[in-house]
Amino acid sequence: MFGRRRGMESVGTAGSSSPSTSATLTLPPTARLLSCRVLDTVHRPVRQATFEVTDPIGRRIVSGETDPYGGFAVAVPEGEYRLSVTAEGYAPFHGVTIVGDPGQPGTAEIILDTVEPPLLPQPGHWELDPTHSSIGFTARHIGLARIRGRFTTFAGAVRIAERMEDSSMHVIIDAASIDTGLRLRDDHLRSGDFLDAVRHPTVEFYSERFIHRSGSGWAVAGALTLHGVSRSVTLDTQYLGLGTGMEGELRAACRATTELHREDFTLNWQSMLAHGIAAIGSSVEVTLDVQAVRKA
């Protein structure tokens, strides 16, 4: 069964399906049902918590999210399993259970402790530190292997308002600084088929809309200008908190992701194929790891 620890309560694990479950779900002869409810400290369901079931050597067996009642049920063979549950604004849970043990009937309840979100940055002017920040991307090469790249030259500033939602951000990227580790591909990405870095030397993102989702999660909505075309883009942002640098400077950190589609920025895929260089897939996952330093 799940072990006990602060912030977690366990009342057992399903070794076999209950009558109410078996009426709607027929399990294979060798399968057993592992069912859990994830609750907060006042026993309210935690919706869309992420769970992962692994075997004793760490191989993932199944994963997913809790339902609107904080529950999940999965069919697995008898045996010992590790269960991890994470949710925004809560301390993660890690436990062990033996599925199929007749002495452990019923549905387990996992109680998650809430955690306080990190302190927000102080109002004022903050500048991105390029030496401790990165702007990277991942795409598929003609739908096969993933290629990873980054922009090596960029600058940015964040104005933190008294009310965080009223803050703004402006980032400027040198388009010619794209680097995927292959010179031929990088030269093509800088060409008129893709970034057209001569005519459009910068990629820019500007936002005046910070939206609090929950805990340390934020959405930063703004306009991205790439290849001379502007489109609305939202950065899914995880605020990581404050720290002090080696020279005593105050720093704030965050990690943000978004997905871009080339057709939104009139990038010519057919032209790429005609040149015989499938440089990059139709969608691109962008990841920003950012540290910003507060300026006087």
TORKOL-339629 format. One record per residue: x, y, z of N, C-alpha, C, CB in turn. Coordinates in steps of 0.02 Angstrom, whole numbers, plus 50000, padded with zeros to 5 digits. Glycine has a CB too. Example, Ala and Ser with C-alpha at 12.3 -4.5 7.8 and 13.67 -1.06 7.14 Angstrom:
[[50660 49716 50390] [50615 49775 50390] [50660 49835 50390] [50565 49776 50452]]
[[50642 49888 50354] [50684 49947 50357] [50645 50002 50394] [50704 49970 50286]]
REM end
This chain:
[[50042 49940 50000] [50000 50000 50000] [50044 50062 50000] [49952 50000 50061]]
[[50014 50119 49989] [50052 50181 49991] [50076 50193 50062] [50009 50240 49966]]
[[50139 50213 50069] [50164 50231 50134] [50137 50297 50158] [50239 50234 50133]]
[[50142 50309 50224] [50116 50372 50252] [50172 50424 50255] [50086 50360 50321]]
[[50152 50486 50244] [50197 50541 50254] [50155 50604 50263] [50247 50549 50195]]
[[50187 50658 50283] [50150 50720 50294] [50116 50742 50230] [50198 50776 50320]]
[[50052 50760 50236] [50016 50786 50179] [49987 50732 50135] [50060 50829 50138]]
[[49992 50667 50155] [49966 50613 50113] [49932 50563 50158] [50022 50580 50071]]
[[49874 50538 50137] [49838 50488 50174] [49822 50432 50126] [49773 50518 50206]]
[[49830 50369 50147] [49814 50314 50103] [49766 50267 50137] [49878 50276 50082]]
[[49717 50244 50099] [49668 50198 50127] [49663 50134 50086] [49600 50232 50131]]
[[49713 50123 50042] [49713 50060 50007] [49715 50069 49932] [49654 50021 50025]]
[[49723 50012 49898] [49727 50010 49825] [49684 49953 49800] [49800 50002 49801]]
[[49651 49964 49744] [49607 49912 49719] [49646 49850 49698] [49566 49939 49659]]
[[49630 49794 49726] [49659 49732 49705] [49615 49698 49654] [49672 49686 49764]]
[[49552 49712 49654] [49506 49686 49604] [49451 49737 49595] [49477 49617 49625]]
[[49415 49731 49540] [49364 49781 49525] [49305 49772 49572] [49341 49776 49452]]
[[49275 49829 49590] [49215 49827 49632] [49155 49810 49590] [49205 49895 49669]]
[[49098 49788 49620] [49039 49772 49580] [49016 49829 49536] [48983 49751 49626]]
[[49019 49891 49563] [48995 49948 49523] [49039 49960 49463] [48990 50011 49566]]
[[49104 49945 49471] [49150 49955 49415] [49143 49899 49365] [49222 49959 49440]]
[[49139 49836 49389] [49138 49780 49343] [49075 49780 49300] [49142 49715 49382]]
[[49023 49815 49323] [48962 49819 49283] [48973 49858 49219] [48906 49850 49323]]
[[49022 49902 49218] [49034 49943 49159] [49102 49931 49127] [49028 50015 49178]]
[[49145 49892 49161] [49212 49880 49135] [49231 49807 49144] [49264 49927 49169]]
[[49244 49773 49089] [49265 49703 49092] [49340 49700 49085] [49230 49661 49036]]
[[49374 49672 49136] [49446 49669 49135] [49470 49602 49108] [49474 49680 49206]]
[[49528 49600 49074] [49557 49536 49055] [49571 49494 49117] [49622 49546 49015]]
[[49575 49428 49110] [49583 49384 49169] [49644 49401 49212] [49588 49313 49147]]
[[49698 49424 49181] [49759 49437 49219] [49764 49510 49243] [49820 49422 49176]]
[[49713 49550 49228] [49717 49622 49245] [49684 49635 49312] [49685 49664 49191]]
[[49709 49687 49345] [49680 49712 49407] [49672 49787 49400] [49723 49693 49469]]
[[49626 49814 49440] [49610 49885 49434] [49646 49925 49488] [49534 49897 49439]]
[[49684 49974 49468] [49714 50022 49514] [49674 50087 49509] [49790 50034 49496]]
[[49641 50105 49563] [49599 50165 49562] [49617 50210 49620] [49524 50147 49564]]
[[49616 50275 49608] [49635 50324 49658] [49593 50386 49651] [49710 50342 49652]]
[[49586 50423 49706] [49558 50490 49705] [49610 50536 49734] [49491 50495 49744]]
[[49621 50593 49700] [49670 50642 49721] [49631 50702 49750] [49716 50664 49662]]
[[49646 50717 49813] [49609 50769 49849] [49656 50819 49880] [49564 50738 49904]]
[[49630 50879 49895] [49670 50927 49932] [49659 50916 50007] [49653 51000 49911]]
[[49688 50959 50048] [49687 50948 50120] [49618 50957 50151] [49735 50995 50153]]
[[49570 50986 50115] [49501 50991 50140] [49455 50944 50100] [49476 51064 50136]]
[[49487 50895 50068] [49452 50840 50033] [49411 50864 49973] [49406 50805 50081]]
[[49435 50915 49940] [49406 50934 49875] [49446 50900 49820] [49407 51011 49866]]
[[49413 50878 49767] [49449 50843 49713] [49498 50889 49678] [49399 50813 49663]]
[[49556 50862 49661] [49606 50898 49622] [49599 50875 49549] [49679 50885 49649]]
[[49571 50918 49509] [49558 50901 49439] [49621 50911 49397] [49501 50944 49411]]
[[49627 50870 49346] [49681 50874 49297] [49750 50870 49330] [49676 50939 49258]]
[[49754 50834 49386] [49819 50817 49413] [49850 50765 49367] [49814 50790 49487]]
[[49915 50767 49358] [49949 50720 49315] [49975 50661 49356] [50008 50755 49278]]
[[49958 50601 49334] [49982 50542 49369] [50025 50499 49322] [49923 50500 49397]]
[[50071 50462 49351] [50113 50415 49313] [50125 50353 49354] [50181 50448 49292]]
[[50113 50295 49324] [50125 50231 49356] [50185 50199 49323] [50062 50184 49351]]
[[50235 50180 49364] [50296 50149 49338] [50308 50083 49373] [50357 50196 49346]]
[[50349 50041 49342] [50369 49978 49375] [50427 49992 49422] [50387 49924 49323]]
[[50449 49941 49461] [50502 49954 49511] [50568 49980 49483] [50515 49892 49548]]
[[50581 49970 49418] [50644 49996 49390] [50634 50061 49351] [50677 49943 49345]]
[[50575 50091 49358] [50564 50157 49330] [50534 50160 49261] [50626 50192 49330]]
[[50515 50103 49231] [50484 50104 49165] [50411 50126 49170] [50489 50035 49131]]
[[50391 50173 49129] [50322 50198 49132] [50274 50145 49107] [50314 50263 49092]]
[[50221 50133 49146] [50169 50085 49127] [50110 50122 49097] [50148 50043 49188]]
[[50088 50175 49131] [50030 50214 49107] [50033 50282 49140] [49963 50177 49124]]
[[50004 50332 49106] [50002 50400 49134] [49939 50434 49108] [50065 50440 49115]]
[[49922 50490 49140] [49863 50527 49119] [49846 50582 49167] [49804 50481 49111]]
[[49782 50604 49167] [49759 50657 49211] [49697 50634 49249] [49744 50721 49171]]
[[49687 50663 49307] [49627 50646 49346] [49565 50677 49315] [49635 50670 49419]]
[[49508 50646 49329] [49445 50669 49301] [49416 50726 49342] [49394 50610 49297]]
[[49356 50753 49325] [49328 50809 49363] [49316 50795 49437] [49264 50830 49332]]
[[49316 50731 49457] [49307 50713 49527] [49374 50696 49560] [49260 50654 49533]]
[[49428 50710 49526] [49494 50697 49553] [49515 50624 49549] [49496 50719 49624]]
[[49480 50584 49511] [49493 50512 49510] [49526 50488 49446] [49431 50475 49520]]
[[49553 50428 49450] [49575 50392 49391] [49574 50317 49407] [49647 50415 49368]]
[[49566 50276 49355] [49568 50204 49363] [49603 50174 49302] [49495 50174 49371]]
[[49651 50130 49314] [49689 50099 49260] [49694 50024 49273] [49760 50131 49253]]
[[49694 49986 49220] [49701 49914 49225] [49774 49895 49213] [49655 49877 49174]]
[[49802 49857 49260] [49872 49837 49256] [49878 49765 49281] [49919 49884 49298]]
[[49930 49729 49262] [49941 49662 49290] [49957 49667 49365] [49998 49626 49253]]
[[49948 49612 49401] [49966 49610 49471] [50040 49625 49479] [49948 49542 49502]]
[[50057 49659 49534] [50127 49672 49547] [50137 49736 49586] [50165 49677 49482]]
[[50200 49753 49596] [50218 49813 49633] [50230 49871 49584] [50282 49801 49676]]
[[50205 49930 49603] [50210 49989 49560] [50227 50050 49600] [50145 50000 49522]]
[[50258 50098 49566] [50270 50165 49593] [50218 50212 49562] [50343 50190 49579]]
[[50191 50256 49603] [50142 50304 49579] [50164 50375 49596] [50072 50290 49609]]
[[50164 50418 49546] [50181 50488 49556] [50121 50531 49535] [50244 50508 49515]]
[[50107 50582 49574] [50052 50628 49559] [50077 50699 49568] [49990 50614 49603]]
[[50067 50741 49517] [50087 50811 49521] [50028 50855 49499] [50149 50825 49478]]
[[50024 50914 49529] [49972 50962 49511] [49997 51032 49526] [49905 50948 49548]]
[[49978 51079 49486] [49999 51149 49495] [49975 51174 49562] [49973 51193 49438]]
[[50022 51201 49602] [50004 51228 49666] [50005 51179 49723] [49937 51258 49662]]
[[50027 51117 49710] [50028 51066 49761] [50097 51032 49763] [49973 51013 49749]]
[[50115 51007 49823] [50176 50968 49829] [50167 50901 49794] [50196 50957 49903]]
[[50217 50876 49757] [50209 50812 49722] [50204 50753 49770] [50268 50802 49674]]
[[50171 50700 49747] [50164 50639 49786] [50201 50582 49750] [50090 50620 49796]]
[[50236 50541 49789] [50269 50481 49763] [50255 50425 49812] [50346 50492 49753]]
[[50229 50369 49789] [50213 50313 49833] [50221 50247 49798] [50143 50321 49859]]
[[50214 50193 49837] [50220 50125 49813] [50156 50088 49829] [50282 50089 49844]]
[[50133 50045 49784] [50074 50004 49796] [50084 49935 49767] [50011 50038 49766]]
[[50051 49886 49796] [50050 49818 49770] [49980 49805 49743] [50071 49765 49824]]
[[49974 49799 49679] [49909 49788 49647] [49895 49713 49646] [49907 49818 49574]]
[[49834 49695 49670] [49815 49624 49672] [49818 49595 49741] [49859 49585 49626]]
[[49840 49633 49790] [49842 49610 49859] [49770 49610 49886] [49889 49656 49903]]
[[49743 49552 49903] [49673 49550 49927] [49663 49587 49992] [49650 49478 49935]]
[[49717 49600 50029] [49711 49638 50091] [49708 49713 50080] [49769 49622 50136]]
[[49712 49735 50018] [49710 49806 50003] [49653 49822 49954] [49778 49829 49973]]
[[49591 49808 49971] [49536 49825 49926] [49518 49899 49930] [49474 49782 49943]]
[[49477 49920 49883] [49451 49988 49886] [49489 50036 49842] [49451 50013 49956]]
[[49474 50099 49850] [49504 50153 49811] [49548 50195 49856] [49450 50196 49777]]
[[49611 50206 49835] [49657 50246 49875] [49639 50319 49870] [49730 50234 49851]]
[[49650 50355 49924] [49644 50427 49925] [49712 50457 49937] [49593 50451 49979]]
[[49732 50500 49893] [49797 50534 49898] [49783 50607 49915] [49839 50528 49833]]
[[49809 50630 49970] [49799 50698 49992] [49860 50740 49975] [49784 50701 50069]]
[[49851 50792 49935] [49906 50835 49914] [49909 50898 49957] [49900 50853 49841]]
[[49968 50913 49982] [49978 50976 50018] [49983 51034 49969] [50041 50972 50062]]
[[49953 51090 49986] [49961 51150 49945] [50030 51180 49959] [49905 51201 49959]]
[[50056 51214 49911] [50120 51249 49919] [50110 51322 49898] [50177 51216 49877]]
[[50143 51366 49933] [50138 51437 49917] [50178 51452 49854] [50164 51481 49976]]
[[50149 51490 49807] [50186 51509 49747] [50244 51554 49765] [50140 51544 49696]]
[[50297 51555 49724] [50354 51598 49740] [50335 51672 49738] [50412 51585 49691]]
[[50372 51712 49776] [50360 51784 49776] [50368 51813 49706] [50408 51820 49825]]
[[50323 51858 49688] [50327 51889 49623] [50383 51941 49621] [50260 51922 49604]]
[[50410 51956 49563] [50462 52007 49559] [50436 52075 49578] [50492 52010 49488]]
[[50480 52117 49603] [50461 52184 49624] [50445 52228 49564] [50517 52217 49666]]
[[50398 52274 49571] [50383 52319 49516] [50445 52358 49494] [50327 52368 49536]]
[[50450 52370 49430] [50507 52407 49404] [50530 52379 49337] [50564 52406 49453]]
[[50589 52399 49316] [50616 52380 49252] [50665 52322 49261] [50651 52440 49218]]
[[50654 52269 49223] [50697 52210 49224] [50723 52196 49154] [50659 52149 49252]]
[[50785 52175 49149] [50814 52160 49083] [50836 52087 49080] [50874 52206 49069]]
[[50824 52055 49022] [50846 51987 49013] [50922 51983 49014] [50818 51959 48947]]
[[50947 51932 49046] [51019 51919 49047] [51034 51865 48996] [51043 51898 49120]]
[[51061 51883 48937] [51073 51834 48884] [51122 51779 48905] [51098 51868 48822]]
[[51168 51794 48950] [51217 51744 48969] [51187 51690 49014] [51276 51777 49005]]
[[51129 51703 49044] [51096 51653 49086] [51026 51639 49060] [51094 51678 49158]]
[[51014 51650 48996] [50949 51638 48966] [50960 51601 48899] [50909 51704 48955]]
[[50908 51570 48875] [50912 51536 48810] [50845 51538 48775] [50936 51463 48819]]
[[50847 51541 48709] [50788 51536 48667] [50800 51480 48618] [50772 51605 48630]]
[[50767 51424 48629] [50778 51365 48587] [50715 51342 48553] [50807 51309 48628]]
[[50722 51297 48506] [50664 51269 48471] [50679 51197 48451] [50646 51312 48408]]
[[50624 51160 48442] [50628 51090 48421] [50578 51080 48364] [50614 51041 48480]]
[[50599 51045 48312] [50555 51030 48256] [50574 50962 48228] [50559 51085 48201]]
[[50531 50936 48185] [50546 50873 48153] [50575 50885 48083] [50483 50829 48149]]
[[50624 50845 48065] [50654 50848 47999] [50616 50801 47953] [50730 50830 48001]]
[[50577 50830 47906] [50531 50793 47861] [50491 50739 47898] [50571 50761 47803]]
[[50470 50756 47958] [50427 50710 47996] [50464 50653 48029] [50375 50684 47953]]
[[50531 50654 48027] [50570 50599 48055] [50605 50622 48118] [50621 50573 48003]]
[[50671 50623 48117] [50709 50640 48177] [50697 50713 48198] [50785 50629 48166]]
[[50702 50725 48262] [50696 50793 48287] [50761 50831 48277] [50676 50793 48362]]
[[50755 50893 48259] [50813 50937 48259] [50801 50992 48311] [50825 50968 48188]]
[[50855 51012 48343] [50851 51062 48395] [50896 51121 48376] [50872 51033 48464]]
[[50873 51180 48392] [50912 51238 48376] [50902 51293 48427] [50895 51264 48308]]
[[50935 51349 48416] [50929 51405 48463] [50947 51469 48426] [50976 51395 48525]]
[[50931 51524 48457] [50954 51589 48435] [51006 51613 48486] [50894 51641 48429]]
[[51064 51631 48460] [51119 51647 48505] [51122 51721 48525] [51184 51627 48474]]
[[51087 51764 48488] [51090 51836 48503] [51019 51864 48511] [51127 51874 48447]]
[[51005 51892 48569] [50939 51920 48582] [50945 51968 48642] [50886 51864 48596]]
[[50894 52009 48649] [50890 52056 48706] [50816 52064 48724] [50922 52125 48688]]
[[50804 52085 48785] [50735 52094 48805] [50728 52131 48870] [50701 52027 48810]]
[[50668 52156 48882] [50654 52193 48944] [50583 52176 48966] [50663 52269 48933]]
[[50573 52178 49032] [50508 52166 49062] [50493 52224 49110] [50505 52098 49099]]
[[50435 52254 49102] [50413 52306 49149] [50362 52273 49195] [50383 52368 49113]]
[[50381 52265 49259] [50336 52235 49308] [50295 52291 49339] [50376 52195 49362]]
[[50229 52286 49333] [50184 52337 49359] [50165 52321 49432] [50121 52343 49316]]
[[50134 52369 49465] [50110 52358 49533] [50062 52299 49535] [50077 52422 49561]]
[[50021 52295 49484] [49977 52237 49475] [50008 52194 49420] [49903 52258 49457]]
[[50028 52133 49436] [50067 52092 49389] [50033 52085 49321] [50078 52023 49419]]
[[49966 52082 49321] [49930 52074 49258] [49939 52133 49211] [49856 52064 49272]]
[[49961 52191 49237] [49971 52250 49195] [50043 52256 49169] [49952 52312 49234]]
[[50083 52206 49179] [50153 52208 49158] [50160 52201 49083] [50193 52153 49193]]
[[50220 52214 49057] [50232 52208 48985] [50302 52180 48973] [50225 52277 48951]]
[[50312 52153 48912] [50376 52123 48895] [50390 52135 48821] [50375 52047 48911]]
[[50454 52145 48805] [50476 52155 48736] [50541 52118 48726] [50484 52231 48719]]
[[50542 52072 48678] [50601 52032 48663] [50618 52041 48589] [50591 51956 48680]]
[[50682 52053 48575] [50707 52060 48507] [50760 52007 48494] [50735 52132 48494]]
[[50752 51968 48440] [50798 51914 48424] [50831 51929 48357] [50761 51846 48421]]
[[50897 51919 48353] [50934 51925 48291] [50920 51863 48249] [51010 51934 48304]]
[[50883 51871 48194] [50863 51813 48154] [50923 51776 48126] [50818 51836 48096]]
[[50976 51812 48109] [51035 51780 48080] [51074 51738 48130] [51081 51832 48050]]
[[51057 51743 48195] [51094 51706 48245] [51067 51635 48255] [51091 51742 48311]]
[[51022 51612 48211] [50995 51544 48216] [51052 51493 48210] [50941 51532 48163]]
[[51048 51441 48251] [51101 51392 48254] [51071 51323 48268] [51155 51410 48307]]
[[51074 51278 48217] [51051 51209 48226] [51109 51160 48224] [50999 51191 48173]]
[[51170 51186 48221] [51228 51142 48220] [51248 51116 48152] [51216 51085 48264]]
[[51214 51139 48099] [51231 51118 48031] [51231 51180 47987] [51179 51064 48004]]
[[51289 51198 47961] [51296 51262 47926] [51252 51266 47864] [51368 51273 47905]]
[[51248 51212 47825] [51207 51213 47764] [51134 51227 47781] [51213 51148 47727]]
[[51110 51194 47833] [51040 51204 47853] [51030 51274 47881] [51019 51151 47906]]
[[51077 51298 47921] [51070 51365 47950] [51070 51419 47896] [51126 51378 48000]]
[[51112 51411 47846] [51113 51460 47790] [51046 51460 47754] [51170 51444 47741]]
[[51017 51402 47746] [50952 51399 47713] [50897 51430 47756] [50934 51327 47695]]
[[50901 51418 47822] [50851 51447 47867] [50855 51524 47868] [50860 51420 47937]]
[[50914 51550 47856] [50922 51624 47854] [50899 51653 47787] [50995 51642 47866]]
[[50890 51611 47737] [50875 51634 47669] [50803 51657 47662] [50890 51578 47619]]
[[50786 51680 47602] [50718 51703 47588] [50665 51650 47593] [50715 51734 47522]]
[[50685 51585 47591] [50636 51531 47597] [50608 51526 47668] [50668 51466 47578]]
[[50646 51553 47716] [50624 51543 47785] [50624 51609 47823] [50669 51492 47821]]
[[50676 51625 47860] [50676 51686 47900] [50688 51749 47859] [50729 51681 47953]]
[[50721 51742 47802] [50737 51801 47760] [50770 51855 47802] [50672 51829 47726]]
[[50827 51835 47833] [50860 51878 47882] [50886 51943 47854] [50916 51841 47913]]
[[50898 51947 47789] [50921 52010 47759] [50865 52061 47759] [50947 51998 47687]]
[[50805 52041 47738] [50748 52087 47735] [50714 52095 47804] [50696 52063 47685]]
[[50717 52043 47845] [50685 52045 47911] [50737 52023 47963] [50621 51998 47913]]
[[50780 52069 47982] [50837 52050 48024] [50819 52031 48096] [50886 52106 48026]]
[[50759 52047 48118] [50741 52032 48188] [50675 51994 48192] [50736 52096 48229]]
[[50670 51954 48244] [50607 51923 48265] [50589 51957 48331] [50613 51843 48272]]
[[50526 51981 48337] [50508 52020 48397] [50444 51993 48428] [50500 52094 48379]]
[[50444 51995 48494] [50384 51977 48532] [50368 52033 48581] [50392 51909 48569]]
[[50305 52055 48581] [50285 52109 48626] [50220 52090 48660] [50278 52177 48588]]
[[50217 52097 48725] [50157 52079 48763] [50141 52133 48814] [50167 52012 48798]]
[[50076 52147 48821] [50051 52190 48874] [49995 52154 48913] [50025 52257 48845]]
[[49997 52087 48911] [49943 52049 48943] [49971 51988 48978] [49889 52027 48891]]
[[49976 51993 49044] [49997 51937 49086] [49935 51909 49120] [50051 51960 49138]]
[[49922 51845 49112] [49861 51814 49137] [49880 51760 49188] [49818 51784 49080]]
[[49857 51768 49250] [49872 51718 49301] [49826 51659 49292] [49865 51748 49371]]
[[49855 51599 49288] [49816 51538 49281] [49804 51506 49350] [49850 51489 49234]]
[[49857 51483 49380] [49853 51456 49448] [49923 51447 49474] [49813 51389 49449]]
[[49930 51453 49541] [49996 51443 49570] [50048 51487 49538] [50017 51371 49565]]
[[50100 51456 49511] [50154 51493 49478] [50146 51492 49402] [50222 51465 49496]]
[[50088 51472 49378] [50075 51470 49306] [50045 51534 49280] [50030 51412 49290]]
[[50072 51558 49224] [50049 51619 49192] [50044 51608 49116] [50096 51678 49208]]
[[50000 51646 49085] [49998 51651 49012] [50019 51721 48993] [49927 51634 48984]]
[[50070 51726 48951] [50093 51791 48927] [50072 51796 48854] [50172 51799 48935]]
[[50020 51837 48841] [49991 51842 48775] [50017 51905 48740] [49914 51844 48779]]
[[50036 51897 48676] [50062 51955 48640] [50065 51942 48565] [50130 51972 48666]]
[[50103 51983 48531] [50111 51979 48459] [50183 51960 48442] [50092 52046 48425]]
[[50190 51910 48399] [50255 51889 48374] [50261 51911 48302] [50266 51812 48381]]
[[50314 51948 48287] [50327 51970 48218] [50386 51930 48191] [50341 52047 48214]]
[[50374 51890 48139] [50424 51847 48109] [50414 51848 48034] [50419 51774 48137]]
[[50468 51855 47997] [50464 51855 47924] [50419 51911 47900] [50438 51788 47899]]
[[50415 51966 47938] [50374 52023 47919] [50300 52016 47933] [50384 52038 47849]]
[[50280 51961 47967] [50210 51948 47981] [50200 51945 48056] [50186 51882 47947]]
[[50147 51977 48081] [50132 51976 48153] [50072 51932 48167] [50118 52048 48179]]
[[50078 51890 48218] [50024 51846 48238] [50020 51845 48315] [50036 51774 48210]]
[[49960 51831 48340] [49950 51824 48412] [49981 51759 48436] [49875 51828 48430]]
[[50019 51763 48489] [50052 51704 48518] [50046 51708 48594] [50128 51700 48497]]
[[50035 51651 48626] [50032 51648 48699] [50088 51603 48725] [49963 51622 48723]]
[[50126 51629 48771] [50179 51591 48803] [50151 51559 48867] [50241 51635 48819]]
[[50153 51493 48870] [50134 51458 48932] [50194 51461 48978] [50113 51383 48918]]
[[50187 51498 49032] [50245 51518 49072] [50241 51491 49143] [50251 51594 49074]]
[[50297 51464 49166] [50304 51442 49235] [50353 51488 49270] [50329 51367 49239]]
[[50328 51527 49317] [50371 51573 49354] [50409 51533 49407] [50330 51631 49386]]
[[50475 51539 49408] [50517 51497 49451] [50540 51532 49514] [50577 51474 49413]]
[[50531 51598 49519] [50547 51633 49581] [50607 51679 49575] [50560 51583 49634]]
[[50628 51704 49634] [50682 51753 49639] [50745 51722 49667] [50660 51812 49683]]
[[50802 51751 49649] [50866 51729 49675] [50915 51787 49673] [50893 51669 49635]]
[[50973 51776 49703] [51025 51827 49705] [51085 51803 49667] [51044 51844 49777]]
[[51110 51845 49622] [51168 51828 49582] [51233 51835 49620] [51171 51871 49521]]
[[51289 51819 49587] [51354 51819 49619] [51376 51889 49641] [51406 51790 49572]]
[[51349 51940 49609] [51367 52008 49627] [51313 52041 49670] [51380 52050 49565]]
[[51268 52001 49697] [51216 52026 49741] [51156 52054 49705] [51244 52079 49784]]
[[51154 52046 49638] [51097 52073 49600] [51036 52028 49608] [51116 52080 49526]]
[[50978 52058 49607] [50915 52021 49613] [50895 51994 49545] [50859 52066 49642]]
[[50878 51930 49542] [50861 51897 49480] [50793 51863 49486] [50915 51847 49459]]
[[50756 51862 49431] [50693 51825 49426] [50700 51776 49368] [50632 51873 49416]]
[[50670 51717 49376] [50677 51665 49324] [50609 51638 49305] [50722 51609 49349]]
[[50604 51617 49242] [50543 51584 49218] [50561 51539 49159] [50490 51636 49198]]
[[50515 51494 49145] [50521 51450 49087] [50456 51455 49048] [50536 51376 49108]]
[[50460 51464 48982] [50399 51473 48942] [50404 51430 48879] [50390 51547 48923]]
[[50346 51408 48856] [50342 51368 48795] [50284 51391 48752] [50335 51292 48812]]
[[50290 51379 48687] [50235 51392 48641] [50248 51350 48578] [50229 51467 48624]]
[[50198 51345 48536] [50205 51309 48473] [50187 51356 48415] [50160 51246 48471]]
[[50230 51359 48365] [50219 51401 48307] [50207 51358 48246] [50279 51448 48295]]
[[50168 51384 48199] [50155 51350 48136] [50180 51394 48079] [50079 51333 48128]]
[[50222 51364 48038] [50255 51404 47986] [50206 51438 47938] [50301 51361 47946]]
[[50150 51403 47923] [50103 51433 47876] [50073 51498 47902] [50048 51384 47860]]
[[50073 51507 47969] [50047 51569 47997] [50091 51629 47980] [50040 51563 48073]]
[[50154 51615 47962] [50201 51668 47947] [50224 51667 47875] [50262 51663 47993]]
[[50182 51637 47830] [50193 51634 47758] [50261 51607 47739] [50184 51703 47728]]
[[50284 51556 47774] [50348 51525 47757] [50336 51470 47706] [50383 51496 47820]]
[[50376 51467 47654] [50363 51427 47595] [50394 51358 47600] [50388 51462 47533]]
[[50354 51309 47621] [50378 51240 47627] [50393 51209 47559] [50328 51197 47665]]
[[50350 51221 47509] [50361 51192 47443] [50427 51214 47412] [50303 51209 47397]]
[[50444 51277 47425] [50507 51302 47400] [50565 51264 47431] [50514 51376 47412]]
[[50559 51249 47495] [50612 51211 47529] [50620 51143 47497] [50596 51204 47604]]
[[50563 51109 47484] [50567 51043 47453] [50598 51047 47384] [50498 51011 47450]]
[[50581 51100 47347] [50608 51108 47280] [50684 51115 47281] [50577 51168 47246]]
[[50711 51144 47334] [50783 51151 47341] [50816 51087 47365] [50799 51208 47388]]
[[50775 51037 47383] [50803 50974 47406] [50826 50975 47478] [50860 50956 47363]]
[[50807 51027 47516] [50827 51031 47586] [50764 51040 47628] [50877 51090 47598]]
[[50742 50985 47658] [50684 50990 47703] [50709 51016 47769] [50647 50921 47712]]
[[50712 51082 47776] [50749 51112 47832] [50715 51102 47898] [50758 51185 47820]]
[[50649 51106 47899] [50617 51105 47965] [50543 51088 47956] [50625 51173 48002]]
[[50513 51057 48005] [50444 51035 48000] [50394 51093 48000] [50428 50989 48054]]
[[50329 51075 47993] [50278 51126 47986] [50262 51160 48053] [50215 51096 47957]]
[[50276 51127 48109] [50265 51159 48174] [50330 51158 48213] [50209 51123 48213]]
[[50338 51208 48255] [50400 51217 48293] [50382 51229 48366] [50442 51276 48264]]
[[50412 51190 48411] [50404 51201 48482] [50459 51247 48507] [50405 51133 48521]]
[[50439 51302 48538] [50487 51352 48561] [50490 51350 48637] [50468 51424 48536]]
[[50551 51352 48664] [50561 51352 48736] [50607 51409 48756] [50591 51284 48759]]
[[50585 51448 48805] [50626 51502 48832] [50642 51488 48905] [50589 51570 48824]]
[[50705 51488 48921] [50728 51486 48991] [50759 51554 49005] [50779 51426 49004]]
[[50729 51592 49049] [50746 51663 49055] [50764 51681 49126] [50687 51706 49032]]
[[50818 51719 49133] [50833 51755 49194] [50833 51829 49179] [50902 51732 49225]]
[[50801 51867 49221] [50798 51940 49213] [50827 51973 49276] [50723 51965 49200]]
[[50863 52028 49264] [50896 52064 49318] [50861 52131 49328] [50972 52075 49302]]
[[50846 52148 49390] [50813 52211 49404] [50862 52269 49398] [50781 52209 49475]]
[[50840 52321 49363] [50880 52380 49353] [50856 52437 49397] [50878 52401 49280]]
[[50900 52478 49419] [50882 52535 49462] [50840 52585 49424] [50945 52570 49491]]
REM end
